[in-house]
Amino acid sequence: MRISSILSFVGFVLLFVGTYCPLLRPFHIMNWNVYQLNQPYGLVMLLVAIIGIAASFLNQPKIIRAAAWASMVLVVMLLIAALLKIHFAFSFIPFHKFEAFLARQIKFKWGWYVLFTGAALALAGAFSIRKITVKAPETNS
């Protein structure tokens, strides 16, 4: 394995592990991971991580690059969805100060760092892959 493939492999493993890390902590009662936020979305992230791990073992740079981009897009979309979910979760309450108080009780946890680090390492490994060029031997005439 090349260094770039190892970097991508580590990134995809971190993405895999990051799906089980706590992402949100509502009301200081429990921790939610990706599967408790949105299970089908979490399974898609898990599938992308597994495809990236397999592609880095098989040394397939195009598949690694596609999986790395997909992982970054999925993590960013999950962050946007979590922000919107927090912002609009209590919009049915007519008292704006109480609504803002309840929205502030939902805290982000350290799992986001793991997800973003995994996606960034996978992208870094995908961009550092170089094509191998074979030069013909020079003949001295």
C-alpha positions in Angstrom: 0.0 0.0 0.0 1.2 3.5 -0.8 1.2 6.3 1.8 -1.8 7.9 0.1 -3.8 4.7 0.3 -2.9 4.3 4.0 -4.0 7.9 4.6 -7.3 7.3 2.8 -7.7 4.0 4.7 -7.2 5.8 8.1 -9.7 8.4 7.0 -12.4 5.9 6.0 -11.8 4.0 9.3 -12.3 7.2 11.2 -15.5 7.9 9.3 -16.6 4.4 10.1 -15.8 4.9 13.8 -17.3 8.4 13.8 -20.7 7.1 13.0 -20.8 5.5 16.4 -19.4 8.5 18.3 -21.8 10.9 20.1 -22.8 13.8 18.0 -25.7 15.5 19.9 -26.6 15.6 23.5 -30.2 16.7 23.9 -31.2 18.1 27.4 -28.0 16.6 29.0 -29.8 13.2 29.2 -28.4 11.0 26.5 -26.0 11.0 23.5 -27.2 10.6 19.9 -25.0 9.1 17.2 -25.6 9.1 13.5 -27.9 6.1 13.7 -30.1 7.8 16.3 -30.3 11.0 14.3 -31.2 9.3 11.0 -30.6 5.6 10.6 -30.9 5.3 6.8 -28.5 8.2 6.4 -26.1 6.6 8.8 -26.2 3.4 6.9 -25.3 5.2 3.7 -22.3 6.8 5.5 -21.3 3.4 6.7 -21.6 2.0 3.2 -19.4 4.8 1.8 -16.8 4.1 4.4 -16.8 0.4 3.7 -16.5 1.0 -0.1 -13.6 3.4 0.6 -11.8 0.9 2.9 -12.2 -1.8 0.2 -11.0 0.5 -2.6 -7.9 1.5 -0.6 -7.0 -2.2 -0.1 -7.5 -2.9 -3.8 -5.7 0.3 -4.7 -8.4 1.8 -6.9 -7.7 5.6 -7.0 -10.9 6.6 -8.8 -13.2 4.7 -6.4 -11.2 6.2 -3.4 -11.6 9.7 -4.8 -15.3 9.2 -5.4 -15.8 7.7 -1.9 -13.8 10.5 -0.3 -15.8 13.2 -2.0 -19.1 11.4 -1.1 -18.0 11.1 2.6 -17.2 14.8 2.8 -20.5 15.7 1.2 -22.4 13.4 3.5 -20.7 14.8 6.6 -21.4 18.4 5.6 -25.0 17.6 4.8 -25.4 15.8 8.1 -24.1 18.9 9.9 -26.5 21.2 8.1 -29.4 18.8 8.8 -28.5 18.7 12.5 -28.3 22.5 12.7 -31.7 22.8 11.0 -33.2 20.1 13.2 -32.0 22.0 16.3 -33.1 25.4 15.0 -36.6 24.2 13.9 -37.3 21.5 16.5 -39.2 23.8 18.8 -40.6 26.2 16.3 -44.2 25.2 17.2 -43.8 26.9 20.6 -45.3 30.4 20.5 -42.9 31.8 23.2 -39.7 32.7 21.4 -37.5 32.9 24.5 -38.7 29.5 25.7 -38.1 28.1 22.2 -34.5 29.6 22.2 -33.9 28.2 25.7 -34.9 24.7 24.6 -32.8 24.9 21.4 -29.8 25.9 23.5 -30.2 22.7 25.6 -29.1 20.6 22.6 -25.3 20.5 22.6 -22.9 19.3 19.9 -20.4 16.6 21.0 -16.9 15.5 20.0 -18.0 13.0 17.4 -18.2 15.7 14.8 -14.4 16.1 15.0 -14.0 12.4 14.3 -16.3 12.5 11.3 -14.7 15.7 9.8 -11.2 14.4 10.4 -12.0 11.1 8.7 -13.5 12.8 5.7 -10.6 15.2 5.4 -8.0 12.5 5.7 -9.8 10.5 3.1 -9.8 13.5 0.8 -6.2 14.2 1.5 -5.2 10.7 0.6 -7.4 10.8 -2.5 -5.7 14.0 -3.7 -2.2 12.7 -3.0 -2.5 9.7 -5.3 -0.3 10.1 -8.3 -0.3 8.2 -11.5 2.7 5.9 -12.0 4.6 6.8 -15.2 7.0 4.3 -16.7 9.7 5.8 -18.8 11.2 3.8 -21.6 14.9 3.0 -21.1 17.1 5.3 -23.0 19.3 3.8 -25.7 22.7 5.2 -26.3 23.4 5.3 -30.0 
